[in-house]
Amino acid sequence: MTARVPSSSAASAASQSPPPPDAAATTAASAEPAPASAPASAAAAAARPLRVLIVDDEPLARARLRELLADDPDVEVIAEYANGADAVAGIPRDAPDLVLLDIQMPELDGFAVVRAVGPERMPAVVFVTASDAHAVRAFEVHAVDYVLKPVDRDRLIEAVRRAKHRIAGAGAGTAGDQEVRDRLARLIAEVSAAVASGAGAPRAGTGRLAVKSDGRVLFVRTSDVDWIEAMDNYVRLHAGRDVHVMRETLSHLEERLPRGTFLRIHRSTIVNVERIREVQPWFAGDYVLILTDGTKLTTGRRYRAAVQALLERPL
């Protein structure tokens, strides 16, 4: 699903009438654009609200970012995208000043979005990520800005403030602008190399999850969890006959689970692959997973490739 918000500047441009006939000399003169200096371009950008584009597959996460930005009169959220593919198509078209880019998205993650658009063509970026030690280290090494989920208001405001400062002081083509793009390119190159070598693939995850219940904290072993479902801004852990409720988004929890043991099969479902007893074809290329206790879970189109990879995995 793609949510887009048209910019006010586009509407005002459409409402302008063509120049009158006696302005032919002016029109002819303007047909040959004078080269604008980079500082002038940066000053022009600073004179209008910062055009921000939000990319995150979680509706609640996008709503949180919108809410935190709403109080800043110098920020205009011009569009939102719920997946990487739409973002790759929309970023050149919408021409934002700043992209708030989630990293953990199915099929095309945040790094893949930058790779597809091209670091040299990307606007300013603030990455949004769940706690990921490898990614955070890479961000800090390459001086690329990021905020951690759940997003803190002050941290986001500071990241946006720094972005405004960089955009105002580093116009397109300047040394400062090139330095930012070079840092981004080095980050993407490092992440790509890590993935290719397998260094970024393993994720040990946590062995236990802390669940608050009736004033106490109950520790649930991840190995005891059969499957997990999203429920607004909560998740439900199904462990045998027990169901535990945690206040956490599914994407955030996914980052804490052991990769290879848990698989996201739907925007609202994660399953322990050790509990899958049978896989049956379903409509339009999707599948129904039948667990050892008889529970039936339907896969989603966006996660079809992950399920197919599971079927091809050596036993």
C-alpha positions as CSV (number, residue, x, y, z in Angstrom):
1,M,0.0,0.0,0.0
2,T,1.3,3.4,-0.9
3,A,0.3,6.6,0.9
4,R,1.3,9.8,-0.8
5,V,0.7,13.4,0.2
6,P,0.9,15.9,-2.7
7,S,3.2,18.8,-2.0
8,S,1.7,22.3,-1.8
9,S,4.4,23.7,-4.2
10,A,3.2,21.3,-7.0
11,A,-0.4,22.6,-6.6
12,S,0.7,26.3,-6.7
13,A,2.9,25.6,-9.8
14,A,-0.1,24.1,-11.6
15,S,-2.2,27.2,-10.9
16,Q,0.2,29.7,-12.5
17,S,-1.0,31.1,-15.8
18,P,1.2,31.3,-18.9
19,P,3.1,34.6,-19.5
20,P,1.2,37.3,-21.5
21,P,2.2,37.9,-25.2
22,D,4.1,41.1,-24.4
23,A,6.4,39.1,-22.1
24,A,8.0,37.3,-25.0
25,A,11.4,38.9,-24.4
26,T,11.3,37.9,-20.8
27,T,10.3,34.3,-21.7
28,A,13.1,34.1,-24.3
29,A,15.6,35.3,-21.8
30,S,14.5,32.8,-19.2
31,A,14.7,30.0,-21.7
32,E,18.5,30.0,-21.2
33,P,18.9,29.3,-17.5
34,A,21.7,31.1,-15.7
35,P,23.7,28.6,-13.7
36,A,22.7,29.0,-10.0
37,S,25.4,28.8,-7.4
38,A,25.2,26.0,-4.9
39,P,24.9,28.3,-1.9
40,A,21.9,30.0,-3.6
41,S,20.2,26.7,-4.1
42,A,20.8,25.7,-0.5
43,A,19.5,29.1,0.7
44,A,16.3,28.6,-1.4
45,A,15.8,25.1,0.2
46,A,16.3,26.6,3.7
47,A,13.6,29.3,2.9
48,R,10.8,26.7,2.7
49,P,9.8,23.8,4.9
50,L,11.9,20.7,4.9
51,R,10.2,18.2,2.6
52,V,10.3,14.8,4.4
53,L,9.4,11.4,3.0
54,I,8.7,8.5,5.5
55,V,9.5,4.9,4.5
56,D,8.4,2.1,6.9
57,D,6.4,-1.1,6.5
58,E,4.8,-0.7,10.0
59,P,1.7,1.7,10.0
60,L,2.2,2.4,13.7
61,A,5.8,3.4,13.1
62,R,4.9,5.7,10.3
63,A,2.1,7.3,12.5
64,R,4.7,7.7,15.3
65,L,7.1,9.6,13.0
66,R,4.3,11.8,11.6
67,E,3.1,12.6,15.2
68,L,6.6,13.6,16.3
69,L,7.2,15.8,13.2
70,A,3.8,17.5,13.4
71,D,4.9,20.1,15.9
72,D,7.7,21.4,13.7
73,P,6.3,24.2,11.3
74,D,9.5,23.9,9.3
75,V,8.8,20.3,8.3
76,E,6.4,19.1,5.7
77,V,5.7,15.3,5.3
78,I,5.1,15.0,1.6
79,A,4.7,11.3,1.2
80,E,4.8,7.9,2.9
81,Y,5.7,4.5,1.5
82,A,5.1,1.1,3.2
83,N,7.7,-0.9,1.3
84,G,11.1,-0.5,-0.4
85,A,9.9,-1.0,-4.0
86,D,7.5,1.9,-3.8
87,A,10.2,4.0,-2.1
88,V,12.6,3.4,-4.9
89,A,10.0,4.5,-7.4
90,G,8.8,7.5,-5.3
91,I,12.0,9.1,-4.1
92,P,13.1,10.5,-7.5
93,R,9.6,11.5,-8.3
94,D,8.8,13.2,-5.0
95,A,12.3,14.8,-4.7
96,P,12.2,15.1,-0.8
97,D,14.9,16.9,1.1
98,L,15.1,14.2,3.7
99,V,14.1,10.5,3.9
100,L,13.3,8.8,7.2
101,L,14.2,5.3,6.1
102,D,13.4,2.1,8.0
103,I,16.0,-0.6,7.6
104,Q,14.1,-3.8,8.5
105,M,11.6,-4.2,5.7
106,P,10.7,-7.4,3.9
107,E,12.1,-8.1,0.4
108,L,13.7,-4.7,-0.1
109,D,15.3,-3.3,3.1
110,G,16.5,0.3,3.7
111,F,20.0,-0.4,2.5
112,A,18.7,-2.0,-0.7
113,V,16.6,1.1,-1.3
114,V,19.7,3.3,-1.1
115,R,21.5,0.9,-3.4
116,A,18.7,0.9,-5.9
117,V,18.3,4.7,-6.0
118,G,22.0,5.2,-5.9
119,P,23.9,7.0,-3.0
120,E,24.9,9.8,-5.5
121,R,21.2,10.4,-6.2
122,M,19.8,10.0,-2.7
123,P,18.5,13.0,-0.7
124,A,19.6,13.3,2.9
125,V,18.8,10.1,4.9
126,V,18.2,9.4,8.5
127,F,18.0,5.6,9.0
128,V,15.4,4.3,11.5
129,T,16.3,0.9,13.0
130,A,15.5,-1.5,15.8
131,S,18.5,-2.1,18.0
132,D,21.1,-3.7,15.7
133,A,24.6,-3.6,17.0
134,H,26.2,-4.2,13.6
135,A,24.1,-1.5,11.8
136,V,24.7,1.1,14.6
137,R,28.5,0.4,14.5
138,A,28.4,1.0,10.7
139,F,26.4,4.2,11.1
140,E,28.8,5.6,13.6
141,V,31.9,4.6,11.7
142,H,30.6,6.3,8.6
143,A,29.0,9.3,10.4
144,V,25.6,8.5,9.0
145,D,22.7,9.6,11.1
146,Y,20.2,7.2,12.6
147,V,17.5,6.9,15.2
148,L,16.6,3.7,17.2
149,K,13.1,2.3,17.6
150,P,11.0,3.0,19.5
151,V,11.8,6.5,18.3
152,D,12.5,9.0,21.0
153,R,11.1,12.5,20.3
154,D,14.3,14.4,21.3
155,R,16.5,12.1,19.3
156,L,14.4,12.5,16.2
157,I,14.2,16.3,16.5
158,E,18.0,16.4,16.9
159,A,18.5,14.2,13.8
160,V,16.2,16.4,11.8
161,R,17.9,19.6,13.0
162,R,21.2,18.2,11.9
163,A,19.7,17.3,8.5
164,K,18.4,20.9,8.1
165,H,21.8,22.3,9.0
166,R,23.6,20.0,6.5
167,I,21.1,20.8,3.7
168,A,21.3,24.6,4.3
169,G,25.1,24.5,4.4
170,A,25.9,22.0,1.7
171,G,24.2,22.7,-1.7
172,A,24.2,20.2,-4.5
173,G,27.7,19.8,-6.0
174,T,29.6,21.3,-3.1
175,A,32.4,19.6,-1.3
176,G,30.2,19.1,1.8
177,D,27.4,17.5,-0.2
178,Q,29.9,15.2,-1.9
179,E,31.4,14.2,1.4
180,V,27.9,13.2,2.7
181,R,27.3,11.1,-0.4
182,D,30.7,9.5,-0.2
183,R,30.0,8.5,3.4
184,L,26.7,7.0,2.4
185,A,28.3,5.1,-0.5
186,R,30.9,3.6,1.8
187,L,28.2,2.5,4.3
188,I,26.3,0.7,1.6
189,A,29.5,-0.9,0.2
190,E,30.3,-2.2,3.7
191,V,26.8,-3.6,4.3
192,S,26.8,-5.2,0.8
193,A,30.1,-6.8,1.5
194,A,29.0,-8.1,4.9
195,V,25.8,-9.7,3.4
196,A,27.8,-11.2,0.5
197,S,30.3,-12.8,2.9
198,G,27.6,-14.0,5.3
199,A,28.8,-11.8,8.1
200,G,25.5,-10.0,8.3
201,A,23.3,-13.0,8.0
202,P,23.5,-14.9,11.3
203,R,21.4,-13.5,14.1
204,A,21.7,-15.3,17.4
205,G,18.8,-13.4,18.9
206,T,17.8,-13.6,22.5
207,G,17.1,-16.9,24.4
208,R,14.3,-15.5,26.5
209,L,11.6,-12.8,26.2
210,A,10.5,-10.8,29.2
211,V,6.7,-10.6,29.4
212,K,5.1,-8.3,32.0
213,S,1.9,-9.8,33.5
214,D,-0.1,-8.9,36.6
215,G,2.7,-6.8,38.1
216,R,5.4,-9.5,37.5
217,V,7.8,-10.3,34.8
218,L,7.6,-13.8,33.2
219,F,10.5,-15.1,31.1
220,V,9.5,-17.1,28.1
221,R,12.0,-19.2,26.2
222,T,12.0,-18.4,22.5
223,S,12.3,-22.1,21.9
224,D,8.9,-22.6,23.6
225,V,7.2,-20.1,21.2
226,D,5.2,-21.8,18.4
227,W,4.1,-18.6,16.5
228,I,3.6,-14.9,17.0
229,E,0.8,-12.6,15.8
230,A,0.6,-8.8,15.7
231,M,-2.3,-7.1,17.4
232,D,-2.2,-3.3,17.0
233,N,0.9,-2.2,19.0
234,Y,1.0,-5.5,20.9
235,V,2.1,-9.0,19.9
236,R,0.7,-12.3,21.1
237,L,3.2,-15.2,21.8
238,H,1.6,-18.6,21.3
239,A,3.6,-21.1,23.4
240,G,1.7,-24.4,23.6
241,R,-1.5,-23.7,25.5
242,D,-0.3,-20.4,26.8
243,V,-0.7,-17.1,25.2
244,H,1.5,-14.1,26.3
245,V,0.9,-10.5,25.4
246,M,3.8,-8.1,24.9
247,R,3.6,-4.4,24.2
248,E,6.0,-4.3,21.2
249,T,5.7,-4.1,17.4
250,L,6.2,-7.3,15.4
251,S,9.1,-5.8,13.4
252,H,11.0,-4.8,16.6
253,L,10.4,-8.3,18.1
254,E,11.5,-10.0,14.9
255,E,15.0,-8.4,15.2
256,R,15.4,-10.1,18.7
257,L,14.5,-13.6,17.5
258,P,17.0,-16.1,16.2
259,R,17.2,-16.0,12.4
260,G,16.8,-19.4,10.9
261,T,14.5,-20.5,13.7
262,F,11.8,-17.9,13.3
263,L,10.4,-16.8,9.9
264,R,8.1,-13.9,9.1
265,I,5.4,-15.3,6.8
266,H,2.9,-12.5,6.9
267,R,2.9,-8.8,7.9
268,S,1.2,-9.9,11.1
269,T,2.7,-13.4,11.6
270,I,6.0,-14.9,12.6
271,V,6.4,-18.7,12.9
272,N,8.9,-21.0,14.6
273,V,9.9,-23.2,11.6
274,E,10.5,-26.2,14.0
275,R,6.8,-26.2,14.6
276,I,5.8,-26.5,10.9
277,R,4.4,-29.9,10.2
278,E,3.0,-29.4,6.7
279,V,2.9,-26.8,3.9
280,Q,0.0,-26.7,1.5
281,P,-0.3,-24.6,-1.7
282,W,-3.0,-21.9,-1.4
283,F,-4.5,-19.3,-3.8
284,A,-2.4,-17.0,-6.0
285,G,0.9,-18.7,-5.1
286,D,0.5,-18.4,-1.3
287,Y,0.7,-21.2,1.2
288,V,-1.0,-22.6,4.3
289,L,1.4,-23.7,7.0
290,I,0.0,-26.4,9.4
291,L,1.8,-26.5,12.7
292,T,2.3,-29.6,14.9
293,D,-0.7,-28.6,17.1
294,G,-3.0,-28.2,14.1
295,T,-2.9,-24.4,13.9
296,K,-3.2,-23.2,10.3
297,L,-1.4,-20.0,9.2
298,T,-1.7,-18.3,5.8
299,T,1.3,-16.7,4.2
300,G,1.3,-13.2,2.7
301,R,2.3,-12.3,-0.9
302,R,5.2,-10.1,0.2
303,Y,6.7,-13.0,2.2
304,R,6.2,-15.6,-0.4
305,A,9.9,-15.7,-1.4
306,A,11.0,-16.3,2.2
307,V,8.6,-19.3,2.5
308,Q,9.8,-20.7,-0.8
309,A,13.4,-20.4,0.4
310,L,12.4,-22.3,3.5
311,L,11.0,-25.1,1.3
312,E,14.3,-25.3,-0.6
313,R,16.4,-25.3,2.6
314,P,18.4,-28.6,3.2
315,L,16.9,-30.6,6.1
